[in-house]
Amino acid sequence: MSEIKYAGFGIRFLASLLDTFFLALPVGIVIYFISGGEWFDFSQYQQNLQMAMAGNANALNSQPQTSFTWELIFEISVLVITVLFWKQFKGATPGKKIVNIKIVDAKTLEDISNKQAITRSLGYIPSTLLLGLGFLMIIFTKNKQSLHDMLANTVVIYT
């Protein structure tokens, strides 16, 4: 068996950006149109952007109203689609597939289970809420694990 090469922060960040573009953005567009524009007030975003571009420091004082229900539908949709991609592509989302990395069980290096997939997805919440430190742990841990990897007992490796 060849030596395992763990995926570091940079490549995982790139995969995440690609997933935002190829996965979350399309889902967001669909949810926005299904909501009939009720998910968030896009016109307020446009107004804030115009104010910021004009140099108005008060541009961020007025935040758009959002619908908690539609935000929840979006988040659950992305979660479900991500888990489905992990199952279909053997531990990879589109972004991970493009950069040739995948998620595997930390002990066996086999495909992750549904429980691990869900635990890992939900683990993004504390990874994010801790000021992103859960993601930065990748830089400092032996197997380049994030907090959500540790919670799910997974690692990300090159294919």
C-alpha positions as CSV (number, residue, x, y, z in Angstrom):
1,M,0.0,0.0,0.0
2,S,1.3,3.4,-0.9
3,E,1.9,6.1,1.7
4,I,-1.2,8.2,2.7
5,K,-1.0,11.9,1.7
6,Y,-3.3,14.0,3.8
7,A,-4.9,17.0,2.2
8,G,-3.8,20.3,3.8
9,F,-5.6,23.6,4.4
10,G,-4.9,25.2,1.0
11,I,-6.2,22.4,-1.2
12,R,-9.2,21.9,1.1
13,F,-10.0,25.6,1.0
14,L,-9.8,25.5,-2.8
15,A,-12.2,22.6,-2.8
16,S,-14.6,24.5,-0.6
17,L,-14.5,27.5,-2.9
18,L,-15.3,25.2,-5.8
19,D,-18.2,23.6,-3.9
20,T,-19.6,27.1,-3.2
21,F,-19.6,27.8,-6.9
22,F,-20.8,24.4,-8.2
23,L,-23.0,23.3,-5.3
24,A,-24.2,26.0,-2.9
25,L,-24.6,28.8,-5.4
26,P,-26.9,26.8,-7.7
27,V,-28.9,25.5,-4.7
28,G,-29.2,29.1,-3.4
29,I,-30.4,30.4,-6.7
30,V,-33.1,27.7,-6.9
31,I,-34.2,28.2,-3.3
32,Y,-34.3,32.0,-3.9
33,F,-36.7,31.6,-6.8
34,I,-38.8,28.9,-5.1
35,S,-39.2,31.3,-2.2
36,G,-40.5,33.9,-4.6
37,G,-37.9,36.3,-3.3
38,E,-39.0,35.9,0.3
39,W,-35.7,34.3,1.4
40,F,-34.0,37.6,1.6
41,D,-34.5,41.2,0.4
42,F,-32.1,41.3,-2.6
43,S,-32.9,45.0,-3.2
44,Q,-31.4,45.9,0.2
45,Y,-28.2,44.1,-0.7
46,Q,-28.1,46.1,-4.0
47,Q,-28.7,49.3,-2.1
48,N,-26.0,48.5,0.5
49,L,-23.5,47.7,-2.3
50,Q,-24.3,51.0,-4.1
51,M,-23.8,52.9,-0.8
52,A,-20.5,51.1,-0.1
53,M,-19.2,51.8,-3.6
54,A,-20.1,55.5,-3.2
55,G,-17.9,55.5,0.0
56,N,-20.8,55.7,2.4
57,A,-19.6,54.2,5.7
58,N,-23.2,53.6,6.8
59,A,-23.7,51.0,4.1
60,L,-23.7,48.1,6.6
61,N,-25.9,49.7,9.2
62,S,-29.1,48.4,7.4
63,Q,-29.0,44.7,6.9
64,P,-31.6,42.9,4.6
65,Q,-34.4,41.0,6.2
66,T,-34.2,37.3,5.8
67,S,-36.6,34.5,6.2
68,F,-35.5,31.9,8.8
69,T,-37.7,29.3,7.2
70,W,-36.1,29.7,3.8
71,E,-32.6,29.9,5.2
72,L,-33.3,26.6,7.0
73,I,-34.5,25.0,3.8
74,F,-31.4,26.2,2.0
75,E,-29.0,24.9,4.8
76,I,-30.8,21.5,4.9
77,S,-30.8,21.2,1.1
78,V,-27.0,21.9,1.0
79,L,-26.5,19.3,3.8
80,V,-28.6,16.6,2.0
81,I,-27.0,17.3,-1.4
82,T,-23.5,17.2,0.2
83,V,-24.1,13.9,1.8
84,L,-25.5,12.5,-1.4
85,F,-22.4,13.6,-3.3
86,W,-20.2,12.0,-0.6
87,K,-22.1,8.7,-1.1
88,Q,-22.1,8.9,-4.9
89,F,-18.5,10.1,-5.3
90,K,-17.0,7.9,-2.5
91,G,-16.3,10.8,-0.1
92,A,-16.0,13.7,-2.5
93,T,-18.1,16.7,-3.4
94,P,-17.6,18.3,-6.8
95,G,-14.9,20.6,-5.4
96,K,-13.0,17.7,-3.8
97,K,-13.4,15.6,-7.0
98,I,-11.9,18.4,-9.1
99,V,-8.8,18.7,-6.8
100,N,-8.4,14.9,-6.3
101,I,-9.1,14.6,-2.6
102,K,-11.7,12.7,-0.7
103,I,-13.0,12.1,2.8
104,V,-12.4,8.6,4.4
105,D,-12.7,7.0,7.8
106,A,-9.6,7.9,9.9
107,K,-8.9,4.4,11.0
108,T,-9.7,2.2,8.0
109,L,-9.3,4.7,5.2
110,E,-12.5,3.3,3.7
111,D,-15.6,5.1,2.6
112,I,-17.3,7.1,5.3
113,S,-20.6,5.9,6.8
114,N,-23.9,7.9,6.8
115,K,-23.4,8.6,10.4
116,Q,-19.9,10.0,9.8
117,A,-21.2,12.1,6.9
118,I,-24.0,13.7,9.0
119,T,-21.7,14.2,12.0
120,R,-19.0,15.8,9.8
121,S,-21.6,18.1,8.2
122,L,-23.0,19.2,11.5
123,G,-19.5,19.6,12.8
124,Y,-19.1,22.5,10.4
125,I,-21.2,24.5,12.9
126,P,-18.7,24.5,15.8
127,S,-15.8,24.7,13.4
128,T,-17.3,27.9,12.1
129,L,-18.6,29.3,15.4
130,L,-15.2,29.1,17.0
131,L,-14.1,31.9,14.8
132,G,-13.0,29.5,12.1
133,L,-10.5,27.8,14.4
134,G,-12.0,24.4,13.7
135,F,-10.8,24.8,10.2
136,L,-7.4,26.2,11.0
137,M,-6.7,23.1,13.1
138,I,-5.9,21.4,9.8
139,I,-2.6,23.4,9.8
140,F,-1.5,22.1,13.2
141,T,-2.7,18.5,13.5
142,K,-0.7,15.5,12.5
143,N,-3.2,14.1,10.0
144,K,-4.4,17.5,8.9
145,Q,-7.8,17.1,10.6
146,S,-10.2,19.8,11.3
147,L,-12.6,19.9,14.3
148,H,-15.4,18.4,12.2
149,D,-13.0,15.6,11.0
150,M,-12.2,14.8,14.6
151,L,-15.8,14.8,15.6
152,A,-16.7,12.3,12.7
153,N,-13.4,10.4,12.9
154,T,-12.5,11.2,9.3
155,V,-9.5,12.4,7.3
156,V,-9.2,14.0,3.9
157,I,-6.6,12.4,1.6
158,Y,-5.4,12.7,-1.9
159,T,-6.9,10.1,-4.3
